[in-house]
Amino acid sequence: MLSSQFQLVQPTSILLSLPTLAMKYKPALRPIATGDTVQAASPVVSMSMDSVLHHFCGDADSPLGTTTPATVSTQRPPTSSDSLITPAQPDRRFWWDQLDEHLKELDASGYQQVTEDAHQDLFSLLYSILFTKKSYRRLLQYRGELGQLLVNALQWVSSLSSIEPSPKLINLESLCDYTSFEDHKKRKFMKALLRLSKRAKLIPRSFILSGVEIGEVIIETSNVDIFRGLHGGREVCLKKYRLRRRSQSNAIREDLVELLIRETIIWYNLRHPNLLSFEGIFQPDGNFEKAYLVSPFYANGTVVEYLKSHPSVERRLLLSDVLSGLSYLHRNNIVHGDVKGANILVDSQGRACIADLGLSRLTDAHILTWTSIQSTLAPWGTLHWQAPELLSAQLQDQERIPPPTAFSDMYAFGCLAYEVFTGLVPFAELSTRGQSYIQIHRRISTQVVKHGRRPQKPAADSPAYLCYGLTDSIWVMMETCWAREVRCRPSADDLCRLPFLVDVLDDRSVQE
């Protein structure tokens, strides 16, 4: 289903005419109510089904569609030879007044008891603006109080689970998969929200928490501090990015704020049982540089710590949890970029959750990429878990390092599985005490890239086999993840279907 600027003419004909559906479209302002008369003067132009689906479900990140505007006239009513879908007469003069009015009304209502019509009107208007390049640019210039209201509204519209069919709107479920359109819509609004928030230095007010008590530091790194705290009577974890020196340049401070905004928006909009949930952001004095990202506190710690204190647990279940979370991310075109044991937490029920969702960014390929702020300063993950295609570019000192991908995530997952069953960091034998990071980096990179080295298989009489449940089938799974040819690596969905992961008994209690 598309927004309200389209009306289906002769709906009974559409199923017979899909292969030759005519008229490319450009969104227009005025919604077409049932019964409106829309007249077209242009003859049918043949379009393939792939083209139709591309227009309705395709590139979510193009600020301006490649379509040409349809011609609307008042000469005669449409016939069966005319286009089946016709846009309303565009009139953009009132877009901004209408948008400002919608924003103020929603804010006054506190987003409570909003009618379906009001939601549909705002959705239609924003969707039209985002598909018009000049208007999109103007939208990104919103600042101040109106900018805050717009950021709030973009989050509200994109977070609603679905746009329910309405008699006022065309129903395009026969044209394209409804879920695809929902994903398309969410990506479109998400990208606009990220762009506007970064430029205006604003985040949705619904993200902001109050009454958070900050306790002791439990983790310190060169880039972040992790605190224990309390919120609403519950124990929470607070993550705070660190500026190393007050004298650091404004550019570095700007980068920190941008990083914080990106992580906050992306993390808040993802929900899955095997992703660490995000509760919100706490700003004691309204300053982004002193803000804390708040998430639940897991007393079990990381999967590495958990396995040391619970050595007899079924480790295949933990891997299944991680695969479920990775599958969710990859289906949503999101790459984690730093899968490793230190970034996997274990909840009170013994379930693994993917964490450390920092340094998120939109790549040229429109992939949302998450990498760890705790690892290294490099934006492609942690050395021992990095895929050879990433190490190769670094080894050759290439100016442009390729971003992590779902394929490199799966390589890293193989290294995580090795870590889970052996208790060892991959290539630990190549890290000699006293060597600099640069020396270790070059040594591991050379071995992995030039000599095809992979983590060493444990002996049959090792604890990995005798105590921790490693089998030859599991080892083969790891080796497929480490394939040099990236497209030979399995997906997270592929691994979720492996018998030794499907058949394992899960007797853990369900968290309420």
VOGU-3710 file (C-alpha; in Angstrom, 3 decimals, decimal comma):
1> mlssqfqlvq> 0,000/0,000/0,000  1,340/3,412/-0,911  0,533/6,796/0,532  -2,671/8,652/-0,061  -1,666/10,507/-3,204  -2,639/7,594/-5,452  -6,001/6,268/-6,551  -6,651/3,009/-8,296  -8,672/3,447/-11,465  -10,652/0,366/-12,528
11> ptsillslpt> -9,274/-1,912/-9,770  -10,676/-5,060/-11,365  -8,326/-4,577/-14,314  -5,102/-4,365/-12,352  -4,436/-8,076/-11,961  -4,770/-8,583/-15,703  -2,532/-5,645/-16,516  0,456/-6,027/-14,185  3,044/-6,871/-16,871  2,208/-3,721/-18,787
21> lamkykpalr> 1,313/-1,338/-15,988  1,745/2,157/-17,312  2,711/5,515/-15,998  5,722/6,091/-13,875  4,848/8,371/-11,047  6,138/11,136/-8,797  4,463/11,678/-5,403  2,147/14,657/-5,129  0,557/16,453/-2,234  -3,206/16,165/-2,201
31> piatgdtvqa> -4,609/12,818/-1,018  -7,231/11,346/-3,325  -10,344/10,451/-1,428  -12,649/7,724/-2,576  -14,930/9,069/-5,272  -12,600/11,794/-6,540  -12,460/12,007/-10,321  -8,918/11,926/-11,673  -8,459/12,265/-15,409  -5,397/11,337/-17,406
41> aspvvsmsmd> -4,367/12,259/-20,911  -1,324/10,092/-21,394  -1,458/6,706/-23,156  -0,198/3,492/-21,614  3,568/2,971/-21,586  4,688/-0,599/-21,021  6,611/-1,382/-17,826  7,900/-4,743/-16,648  6,853/-6,157/-13,294  10,419/-5,658/-12,035
51> svlhhfcgda> 10,117/-1,971/-12,857  6,788/-1,721/-11,068  8,132/-3,381/-7,941  11,241/-1,200/-8,070  9,096/1,905/-8,086  6,927/0,821/-5,180  9,381/-1,223/-3,110  12,797/-0,357/-4,479  15,638/1,988/-3,682  14,748/3,493/-0,362
61> dsplgtttpa> 17,694/5,817/-0,345  17,247/7,740/-3,558  16,132/11,246/-2,603  14,497/11,640/-5,955  12,934/8,814/-7,914  13,978/8,266/-11,515  10,388/8,493/-12,609  8,897/11,181/-14,784  5,742/13,009/-13,739  2,440/11,745/-15,049
71> tvstqrppts> 0,307/14,081/-17,127  -3,077/14,973/-15,680  -5,745/16,708/-17,728  -9,438/17,484/-17,664  -10,199/16,563/-21,273  -11,930/13,230/-20,716  -12,345/10,463/-18,168  -9,834/7,593/-18,295  -10,580/4,511/-20,339  -9,227/0,993/-20,130
81> sdslitpaqp> -6,327/2,014/-22,371  -5,228/4,757/-19,985  -2,960/4,386/-16,984  -4,257/2,454/-14,017  -2,641/4,642/-11,379  -2,699/8,422/-11,617  -1,308/10,956/-9,159  -3,129/13,965/-7,844  -2,378/17,359/-9,323  0,819/18,369/-7,505
91> drrfwwdqld> 0,751/21,591/-5,542  3,704/22,019/-3,233  2,938/25,575/-2,175  1,129/24,394/0,944  3,425/21,542/1,982  5,376/23,489/4,580  2,399/25,224/6,181  0,649/21,871/6,413  3,746/20,182/7,830  4,266/22,842/10,501
101> ehlkeldasg> 0,584/22,621/11,440  0,765/18,814/11,726  3,908/19,005/13,875  2,398/21,505/16,313  -0,881/19,595/16,593  0,912/16,324/17,303  3,120/17,940/19,913  0,115/19,557/21,605  -1,608/16,165/21,768  1,455/14,486/23,219
111> yqqvtedahq> 1,069/11,915/20,414  -1,904/10,502/22,309  -5,230/9,581/20,703  -3,978/10,486/17,233  -6,571/9,557/14,627  -5,757/7,267/11,746  -6,518/10,100/9,331  -4,019/12,394/11,065  -1,383/9,694/10,936  -2,064/8,961/7,279
121> dlfsllysil> -1,953/12,648/6,363  1,422/13,176/8,028  2,789/9,958/6,551  1,656/10,948/3,057  3,070/14,454/3,340  6,460/13,368/4,680  6,708/10,556/2,156  6,056/13,008/-0,682  8,677/15,431/0,631  11,308/12,706/0,945
131> ftkksyrrll> 10,817/11,704/-2,688  11,379/15,234/-3,971  15,025/16,273/-3,930  14,548/20,013/-3,444  11,942/19,491/-0,736  14,097/16,884/0,992  16,923/19,424/1,199  14,595/22,009/2,664  13,366/19,490/5,228  16,951/18,969/6,398
141> qyrgelgqll> 17,244/22,701/7,131  14,722/22,562/10,001  16,287/23,777/13,245  15,264/24,981/16,687  11,875/24,089/18,114  10,365/23,148/14,739  13,413/20,989/14,084  12,811/19,223/17,387  9,146/18,676/16,535  10,123/17,271/13,123
151> vnalqwvssl> 12,661/14,875/14,653  9,982/13,728/17,114  7,490/13,180/14,281  9,928/11,271/12,048  10,657/8,887/14,904  6,952/8,490/15,682  5,951/7,751/12,093  8,828/5,343/11,463  8,285/3,457/14,726  4,638/2,601/14,072
161> ssiepspkli> 4,438/-1,055/13,198  2,294/-0,672/10,107  0,079/1,580/8,049  -3,302/-0,079/8,234  -5,349/-0,215/5,019  -7,732/2,708/4,731  -10,626/3,274/2,310  -9,022/6,613/1,510  -5,820/5,002/0,281  -4,989/2,786/-2,635
171> nleslcdyts> -4,318/-0,791/-1,609  -1,244/-2,033/-3,476  -0,994/-5,442/-1,819  -1,605/-6,982/-5,234  1,370/-5,056/-6,613  4,117/-5,741/-4,116  4,747/-7,495/-0,857  3,302/-5,451/1,994  6,245/-6,237/4,271  8,649/-4,979/1,618
181> fedhkkrkfm> 6,832/-1,664/1,551  6,904/-1,464/5,344  10,669/-2,055/5,303  11,044/0,496/2,510  9,081/3,082/4,475  11,013/2,515/7,692  14,381/2,784/5,934  13,298/5,988/4,214  12,193/7,674/7,429  15,160/6,278/9,373
191> kallrlskra> 17,646/7,775/6,945  15,885/11,148/7,015  15,858/11,057/10,819  19,580/10,260/10,939  20,429/13,040/8,492  18,342/15,693/10,201  19,429/14,696/13,710  23,093/14,831/12,736  22,780/18,279/11,159  20,532/19,832/13,789
201> kliprsfils> 22,178/18,041/16,755  18,787/16,831/17,947  17,338/13,493/19,033  13,682/12,542/19,576  12,412/13,570/22,990  10,986/10,084/23,503  14,593/8,829/23,852  15,444/11,074/26,803  15,415/9,605/30,318  15,307/11,331/33,686
211> gveigeviie> 15,886/10,151/37,224  18,918/8,012/36,375  21,367/7,420/39,234  25,001/6,965/38,207  27,084/4,504/40,226  30,602/3,133/40,016  32,677/2,591/36,882  32,823/-1,109/35,975  34,721/-0,932/32,654  37,259/1,624/31,477
221> tsnvdifrgl> 38,731/1,740/27,975  40,529/4,391/25,975  37,250/5,483/24,402  34,361/4,690/26,740  33,512/4,257/30,386  30,790/1,847/31,511  28,959/2,575/34,771  26,449/0,721/36,891  23,381/2,727/37,746  19,723/2,717/38,682
231> hggrevclkk> 16,659/3,766/36,724  13,105/3,212/37,894  14,340/0,969/40,686  16,154/-1,358/38,268  19,873/-1,828/37,813  21,102/-0,466/34,486  24,304/-0,075/32,534  25,416/3,394/31,403  27,823/3,882/28,517  29,635/7,203/28,224
241> yrlrrrsqsn> 32,005/8,160/25,433  35,172/9,749/26,663  36,987/12,817/25,402  40,594/12,138/26,306  41,580/15,780/26,697  39,559/18,919/27,116  41,871/20,499/24,561  40,737/18,174/21,784  39,609/19,963/18,659  36,059/20,974/17,907
251> airedlvell> 36,126/18,563/14,946  36,723/15,628/17,292  33,958/16,825/19,571  31,620/17,142/16,589  32,497/13,587/15,556  31,706/12,368/19,059  28,285/14,012/19,039  27,535/12,614/15,572  28,593/9,127/16,679  26,386/9,343/19,755
261> iretiiwynl> 23,357/10,480/17,749  23,793/7,717/15,164  24,157/4,994/17,756  21,201/6,278/19,758  18,786/6,389/16,813  19,779/3,074/15,252  19,922/1,192/18,548  16,565/2,566/19,724  14,806/1,442/16,542  15,905/-2,191/16,657
271> rhpnllsfeg> 14,093/-4,767/18,774  15,053/-8,430/19,020  15,400/-10,906/21,926  19,056/-11,478/21,028  20,031/-7,815/20,783  20,845/-5,834/23,894  17,851/-3,550/24,370  18,218/0,216/24,605  16,291/2,152/27,229  17,251/5,684/26,274
281> ifqpdgnfek> 19,743/8,487/26,761  20,459/10,396/29,964  21,836/13,943/29,686  22,422/15,390/33,169  22,967/18,914/31,824  21,576/18,577/28,302  25,091/18,216/26,898  25,700/15,483/24,303  29,369/15,266/25,295  28,320/14,218/28,806
291> aylvspfyan> 25,444/11,944/27,792  24,990/8,332/28,910  23,436/5,543/26,823  21,288/3,398/29,114  20,688/-0,341/28,729  19,807/-3,228/31,078  22,563/-4,459/33,379  23,469/-8,127/32,863  25,170/-9,563/35,935  26,425/-12,543/33,893
301> gtvveylksh> 28,652/-10,223/31,881  30,086/-11,223/28,518  29,842/-14,711/27,075  33,558/-15,151/27,823  33,027/-14,343/31,510  29,837/-16,403/31,645  31,525/-19,534/30,298  34,311/-19,257/32,860  31,780/-19,320/35,694  29,362/-21,746/33,968
311> psverrllls> 31,629/-24,174/32,076  29,004/-26,914/31,762  26,346/-24,905/29,876  25,252/-25,969/26,388  27,390/-23,754/24,184  25,453/-24,518/21,013  22,487/-22,636/22,477  24,603/-19,514/22,883  25,731/-19,745/19,257  22,110/-20,172/18,153
321> dvlsglsylh> 21,219/-17,009/20,065  23,948/-15,030/18,313  22,919/-16,387/14,909  19,323/-15,362/15,551  20,442/-11,818/16,356  22,770/-11,655/13,348  20,036/-12,952/11,068  17,766/-10,136/12,253  20,463/-7,525/11,643  21,370/-8,818/8,198
331> rnnivhgdvk> 17,733/-9,064/7,097  17,487/-5,387/7,957  20,617/-4,567/5,916  22,618/-3,968/9,077  26,188/-5,134/9,554  27,532/-5,386/13,096  31,191/-5,167/12,122  32,744/-6,396/15,386  31,344/-9,794/16,355  33,456/-11,251/19,189
341> ganilvdsqg> 33,039/-12,692/22,662  33,544/-9,367/24,426  30,552/-7,962/22,522  28,141/-10,764/23,439  26,350/-10,429/26,787  24,394/-13,134/28,622  21,108/-12,300/30,347  19,693/-13,745/33,555  18,098/-16,627/31,636  21,407/-17,650/30,057
351> raciadlgls> 20,561/-16,224/26,627  23,169/-14,459/24,521  22,533/-10,897/23,322  24,586/-8,972/20,784  25,860/-5,719/22,262  28,261/-2,844/21,625  26,255/-1,285/18,838  28,481/1,753/18,402  30,006/3,728/15,536  26,985/3,096/13,322
361> rltdahiltw> 27,089/4,716/9,909  25,410/4,662/6,531  27,838/3,354/3,933  27,827/4,074/0,227  26,025/0,769/-0,220  23,247/1,968/2,086  24,261/-0,537/4,726  23,980/0,437/8,360  27,308/-0,598/9,824  27,961/-1,099/13,508
371> tsiqstlapw> 31,494/-1,385/14,822  32,860/-1,416/18,307  34,017/1,697/20,083  35,731/-0,476/22,700  38,008/-2,376/20,355  40,416/-0,282/18,346  40,186/3,052/16,647  39,838/1,269/13,308  36,306/1,309/11,846  36,393/-2,298/10,664
381> gtlhwqapel> 36,430/-4,379/13,838  38,964/-6,088/16,088  42,159/-7,524/14,631  41,924/-11,197/15,650  38,344/-11,514/14,345  38,794/-9,605/11,075  38,122/-11,267/7,728  41,008/-11,570/5,226  39,408/-9,166/2,735  39,513/-6,429/5,393
391> lsaqlqdqer> 43,029/-7,298/6,549  44,265/-7,347/2,956  43,321/-3,730/2,345  44,993/-2,686/5,594  48,107/-4,740/4,831  48,465/-2,973/1,496  47,953/0,430/3,154  45,077/1,163/0,821  43,711/4,660/1,187  40,119/3,408/1,093
401> ippptafsdm> 39,424/0,463/3,387  36,311/-1,514/2,398  33,542/-1,475/4,999  32,594/-4,624/6,881  29,872/-6,735/5,309  27,505/-9,520/6,277  30,177/-11,866/4,871  32,837/-10,468/7,224  30,337/-10,754/10,086  30,051/-14,462/9,322
411> yafgclayev> 33,835/-14,870/9,271  33,909/-13,209/12,694  31,106/-15,505/13,874  33,341/-18,484/13,053  36,026/-16,908/15,242  33,450/-16,364/17,994  32,485/-20,054/17,818  36,174/-20,927/18,168  36,353/-18,633/21,191  33,244/-20,202/22,757
421> ftglvpfael> 34,460/-23,803/22,439  38,165/-23,303/23,190  38,187/-20,313/25,535  40,994/-18,865/23,402  41,300/-15,708/21,344  41,857/-16,580/17,651  45,567/-16,464/16,727  46,573/-15,933/20,347  49,766/-17,837/19,540  50,762/-15,047/17,121
431> strgqsyiqi> 50,511/-12,316/19,750  53,842/-12,198/21,544  54,156/-10,199/24,741  56,302/-7,128/24,263  55,404/-6,600/20,605  53,710/-3,394/19,516  50,176/-3,421/18,145  51,532/-2,557/14,691  53,897/-5,546/14,782  51,137/-7,917/15,904
441> hrristqvvk> 48,749/-6,488/13,295  51,228/-7,022/10,459  52,112/-10,522/11,636  48,510/-11,723/11,883  47,490/-9,970/8,656  50,363/-11,538/6,736  49,570/-15,021/8,022  45,829/-14,751/7,340  45,998/-12,987/3,974  49,154/-14,338/2,337
451> hgrrpqkpaa> 49,392/-17,793/3,888  45,702/-18,578/4,388  46,144/-19,243/8,074  43,055/-19,881/10,198  42,571/-20,701/13,895  44,154/-24,017/14,853  41,929/-27,046/15,354  42,073/-28,362/18,941  43,304/-31,877/19,588  40,727/-34,644/19,984
461> dspaylcygl> 41,687/-35,028/23,659  41,469/-31,285/24,383  38,888/-29,785/26,788  37,101/-28,301/23,759  36,194/-31,825/22,589  36,042/-33,654/25,912  34,334/-31,036/28,100  32,807/-28,217/26,058  30,914/-30,041/23,311  33,039/-29,342/20,230
471> tdsiwvmmet> 32,438/-31,871/17,424  33,850/-32,332/13,942  30,553/-31,062/12,492  30,845/-27,848/14,480  34,464/-27,468/13,369  33,428/-27,831/9,724  30,861/-25,073/10,302  33,646/-22,795/11,544  35,803/-23,604/8,527  32,992/-22,708/6,117
481> cwarevrcrp> 32,714/-19,338/7,864  36,438/-18,825/7,245  36,267/-19,433/3,483  38,577/-17,104/1,548  35,916/-16,546/-1,118  33,358/-14,426/0,687  30,358/-15,761/-1,213  31,224/-19,289/-0,152  30,562/-18,361/3,462  27,177/-19,354/4,875
491> saddlcrlpf> 24,601/-16,816/5,982  23,278/-16,632/9,528  20,011/-18,117/8,254  21,936/-21,024/6,696  23,627/-21,870/9,977  20,409/-21,570/11,976  19,124/-24,593/10,037  22,063/-26,894/10,824  20,805/-30,064/12,562  23,233/-29,866/15,488
501> lvdvlddrsv> 21,885/-26,391/16,273  18,216/-27,117/15,553  18,055/-30,353/17,548  19,730/-29,134/20,730  17,380/-29,103/23,731  16,680/-25,615/25,038  15,488/-25,931/28,635  16,200/-22,334/29,585  13,287/-20,448/31,084  11,566/-17,787/29,026
511> qe> 12,224/-14,246/30,192  9,021/-12,347/30,835
//
